[in-house]
Amino acid sequence: MHTDSHEIHPHRNRHLAERFEGLLSKAMVAVVVLLAVGMVWMLMTTDSTPSWMR
């Protein structure tokens, strides 16, 4: 008796829209990280003294 073994392969992003969705999620994470780093950098380097008092 012969049994067929069906291997399950992971789904590949074949369509352009599916590739774009994956890229978009990674891009959104990168933008949030860049904004957070920029905010911390600005808080560390900004002088709170008004310009007219310097």
C-alpha angles and dihedrals in degrees: 000000000000121000122195115223112212112201117206113225122197116257113264123215097246101158124071091233092056091050089049091052091054092046092047094055091050091047092052091052090049092050092051091050092049092050091050092050091047092050093051091046092051092048091051097047103035117102112221094205112107115246093240091059095054 
